[in-house]
Amino acid sequence: METTMTTAVPKLTTLHPRISSNSFSLRFSLTFPAKKTALVKHTCSPSHIPLRVSASSQSQAAAEATKVSSIPSEMKACVYGEYGGVEVLKFDDKVSVPEVKEDQVLIKVVAAALNPVDAKRRQGKFKATDSPLPTVPGYDVAGVVVKVGNQVKELKEGDAVYGNINEKALEGPKQFGSLAEYTAVEEKLLALKPKNLDFIQAAGLPLAIETAYEGLERTGFSAGKSILVLNGAGGVGSLVIQLAKHVFGASRIAATSSTGKLELLKSLGADLAIDYTKENFEDLPEKFDVVYDAIGQCDKAVKVVKEGGSVVALTGAVTPPGFRFVVTSNGNTLKTLNPYLESGKIKPVVDPKGPFTFSQVAEAFSYIETNRATGKIVIHPIP
Ligand SMILES: NC(=O)c1ccc[n+]([C@@H]2O[C@H](COP(=O)([O-])OP(=O)(O)OC[C@H]3O[C@@H](n4cnc5c(N)ncnc54)[C@H](OP(=O)(O)O)[C@@H]3O)[C@@H](O)[C@H]2O)c1
């Protein structure tokens, strides 16, 4: 059996072969509904779909990035000049390479990842606090430092790094994001890439793992507490489950997803995997110390929290005592979590339909906007 995911995309100008992936460490069975159409076809094997993708071209990509002896003045980037649907996404190969401020480094981007905020921002949902158009989208990056500002203290040229380039997700995110050959980022927002992860795996982590960690911290989560994660298979939820278990010492973890992703939830550490297509989690007799709502069901989430417990919500309307926060990017969070990543306790979950090549950016956006992605959607190679 072969499942396909295809999406009509606007005509774009660059073409690159898809890289092949050849080693995996987190495997589970996943079923996707077959969809019809057209321009690009991704194939998924019927079972044991690899979630952790190790690109054979990784060392080559790093070598190429570090080989950059002279930095060009112009680069290729994904750009939009107006808010709207995926059709506003264009490629421009004459975008100025960003200037590096004193506290910033210039990164040769090897891989970038999409987050729902990239789609919402492009749709104009945050236009009141956005940077001016035209925009090069992209928050998450993994790449190689090719230039450092005067005040940069630790990072140096040739370092392999990763991070979420926007300190505040919604307040003036950078005009020149990570979906480009180069991006300029404050040193404090970055960490060295975990040595055991390739650039594809690393690119998918920053915003999601920072959100997962900050949310758990804000609830006061600690060893021995129980947690229910709503949307355990998404970019954030897949990491909330793992952090709750391996970093915070949860006593019990429950999580929701659709039928095909229940095994994934268990492989990530969930004791109870709830199929939201068959059960209403709010009808279960069990109550939790913390409910982490990564889908926008705060009204129901507050019904299953213990008295005195916490409900953290990432999106949608908030029902007391639930609360919402917006993630702050912080390289120190990544540094704190690097040992858990390097020991293999925390595993990146990369959507098996990817990585998407740079020429498939619009398709990758269409996919994240289905709200069906598993883990992270990564773009590689760039361009
Ligand atoms: N406030 C912040 O700072 C912050 C930070 C990060 C993200 N967010 C927001 O948090 C949300 C989650 O982000 P994300 O990156 O994790 O999203 P994501 O990866 O795009 O989430 C996709 C997942 O949602 C699942 N899903 C869809 N409907 C569901 C339902 N009714 N119950 C349970 N799971 C369901 C899908 O699983 P199935 O296919 O099984 O349905 C899919 O795996 C987004 O709205 C995002 O904008 C906010």
The ligand as an SDF file (V2000), in Angstrom:
LIG
                    3D

 48 52  0  0  0  0  0  0  0  0999 V2000
    1.3300   30.5540   22.2280 N   0  0  0  0  0  0  0  0  0  0  0  0
    2.4890   30.1690   21.6980 C   0  0  0  0  0  0  0  0  0  0  0  0
    3.5560   30.6750   22.0310 O   0  0  0  0  0  0  0  0  0  0  0  0
    2.4880   29.0550   20.6820 C   0  0  0  0  0  0  0  0  0  0  0  0
    3.6810   28.4210   20.3450 C   0  0  0  0  0  0  0  0  0  0  0  0
    3.6380   27.3490   19.4640 C   0  0  0  0  0  0  0  0  0  0  0  0
    2.4340   26.9590   18.8930 C   0  0  0  0  0  0  0  0  0  0  0  0
    1.3040   27.6380   19.2170 N   0  0  0  0  0  0  0  0  0  0  0  0
    0.0080   27.2090   18.6670 C   0  0  0  0  0  0  0  0  0  0  0  0
   -0.2790   25.9370   19.2360 O   0  0  0  0  0  0  0  0  0  0  0  0
   -0.9680   25.1340   18.2900 C   0  0  0  0  0  0  0  0  0  0  0  0
   -0.1980   23.8440   18.1110 C   0  0  0  0  0  0  0  0  0  0  0  0
    1.0380   24.1110   17.4860 O   0  0  0  0  0  0  0  0  0  0  0  0
    1.8420   22.9070   16.8220 P   0  0  0  0  0  0  0  0  0  0  0  0
    3.0470   23.4710   16.1800 O   0  0  0  0  0  0  0  0  0  0  0  0
    1.9930   21.8010   17.7800 O   0  0  0  0  0  0  0  0  0  0  0  0
    0.7650   22.4770   15.7030 O   0  0  0  0  0  0  0  0  0  0  0  0
    0.8170   21.3420   14.6340 P   0  0  0  0  0  0  0  0  0  0  0  0
    2.0690   20.5600   14.7540 O   0  0  0  0  0  0  0  0  0  0  0  0
    0.5420   21.9400   13.2980 O   0  0  0  0  0  0  0  0  0  0  0  0
   -0.4340   20.4250   15.0430 O   0  0  0  0  0  0  0  0  0  0  0  0
   -0.8590   19.4630   14.1460 C   0  0  0  0  0  0  0  0  0  0  0  0
   -1.4760   18.3160   14.9190 C   0  0  0  0  0  0  0  0  0  0  0  0
   -2.7300   18.7240   15.4670 O   0  0  0  0  0  0  0  0  0  0  0  0
   -3.4560   17.5360   15.7110 C   0  0  0  0  0  0  0  0  0  0  0  0
   -4.8580   17.7920   15.9180 N   0  0  0  0  0  0  0  0  0  0  0  0
   -5.7400   18.3740   15.0540 C   0  0  0  0  0  0  0  0  0  0  0  0
   -6.9730   18.4270   15.6410 N   0  0  0  0  0  0  0  0  0  0  0  0
   -6.8650   17.8640   16.8570 C   0  0  0  0  0  0  0  0  0  0  0  0
   -7.7750   17.6380   17.9380 C   0  0  0  0  0  0  0  0  0  0  0  0
   -9.0570   18.0070   17.8460 N   0  0  0  0  0  0  0  0  0  0  0  0
   -7.3050   17.0440   19.0580 N   0  0  0  0  0  0  0  0  0  0  0  0
   -6.0220   16.6710   19.1660 C   0  0  0  0  0  0  0  0  0  0  0  0
   -5.0990   16.8590   18.1840 N   0  0  0  0  0  0  0  0  0  0  0  0
   -5.5230   17.4450   17.0490 C   0  0  0  0  0  0  0  0  0  0  0  0
   -3.1810   16.7250   14.4740 C   0  0  0  0  0  0  0  0  0  0  0  0
   -3.2800   15.3640   14.8230 O   0  0  0  0  0  0  0  0  0  0  0  0
   -4.3920   14.4700   14.1270 P   0  0  0  0  0  0  0  0  0  0  0  0
   -4.0000   14.3710   12.6900 O   0  0  0  0  0  0  0  0  0  0  0  0
   -4.2930   13.2050   14.8980 O   0  0  0  0  0  0  0  0  0  0  0  0
   -5.6960   15.1990   14.2870 O   0  0  0  0  0  0  0  0  0  0  0  0
   -1.7490   17.1000   14.0810 C   0  0  0  0  0  0  0  0  0  0  0  0
   -0.8150   16.0680   14.3640 O   0  0  0  0  0  0  0  0  0  0  0  0
   -1.0930   25.9920   17.0290 C   0  0  0  0  0  0  0  0  0  0  0  0
   -2.3400   26.6520   17.0480 O   0  0  0  0  0  0  0  0  0  0  0  0
    0.0010   27.0190   17.1860 C   0  0  0  0  0  0  0  0  0  0  0  0
   -0.2410   28.2220   16.4820 O   0  0  0  0  0  0  0  0  0  0  0  0
    1.2980   28.6760   20.0890 C   0  0  0  0  0  0  0  0  0  0  0  0
  1  2  1  0
  2  3  2  0
  2  4  1  0
  4  5  1  0
  4 48  2  0
  5  6  2  0
  6  7  1  0
  7  8  2  0
  8  9  1  0
  8 48  1  0
  9 10  1  0
  9 46  1  0
 10 11  1  0
 11 12  1  0
 11 44  1  0
 12 13  1  0
 13 14  1  0
 14 15  2  0
 14 16  1  0
 14 17  1  0
 17 18  1  0
 18 19  2  0
 18 20  1  0
 18 21  1  0
 21 22  1  0
 22 23  1  0
 23 24  1  0
 23 42  1  0
 24 25  1  0
 25 26  1  0
 25 36  1  0
 26 27  1  0
 26 35  1  0
 27 28  2  0
 28 29  1  0
 29 30  1  0
 29 35  2  0
 30 31  1  0
 30 32  2  0
 32 33  1  0
 33 34  2  0
 34 35  1  0
 36 37  1  0
 36 42  1  0
 37 38  1  0
 38 39  2  0
 38 40  1  0
 38 41  1  0
 42 43  1  0
 44 45  1  0
 44 46  1  0
 46 47  1  0
M  CHG  2   8   1  16  -1
M  END
$$$$
